[in-house]
């Protein structure tokens, strides 16, 4: 009986002082200096900023998470008590998520989900509404960034295609010109080159 109590206390202690994998992975992404052009700490290290949400979702999220959905990442941040600092950019804050203070991560706990129902049915709280709006706007921003990137890529490809078509036409003209030339003239051209 005492042994079971000790195991129970040990498990509770381990649970209490362990850090959620999501937080560790997020901290690793923000701390990594090679990702600073996409995600980095603010100047004083109290918040982190996702500078390029589309690239973050496409290139970084899949390396540590099982998805590439930026809005899912933001929802997960919300469940751990992070809040968006500014409307103008993707900057997130949690008082225990700070540059160089990884030891504080274990203190961040996941919020318990609670459903509030009224007598006449369930209604969304203001927080749920803000979360949905934030999720929609994050999806929208990611899609807009991706759309801009694809338009630029399309212009480059269109330009390359035009260049290749021109070269192909020139090559066909050259082949036609030399195939209609007399054999002795071809020999002269070959001798000159």
C-alpha angles and dihedrals in degrees: 000000000000089000091055090049091051091049090048092051091046092051091047090050092048090048091048095051100037122101123230112250091232090060094046092049093047091048090050091052093049095043094049107102091205090067097050093111089060105029129006147146120275118248096277096036096241097113137024127226130210099212097181110028095180094053090041091055096041101041110020109032095059091053093066106012134052093245145041097219113127094194090055088053091051091048089052090051088052091054089057093051099260116147132199109251101198134023092215096063143015099266118150133194138194119163091228096047105082138146113271094005102097090147090073093062095087089064092063109094131190114253116247112243114235127182118213116204128187124208093261097047141295119314127189116246122230089257092054090048091051090048091052091047091048091048092049093047092047091051089047093050092048091049092047091050091048090048092052091048092049092048091053091047090048091053091051092049092047090052092049091049092052090050092049092048090052092049091047091052091048090049092050091049090050093049091047091049094051096040091057092047119103116259094245090053090052089053090052091050091049092050091051093054 
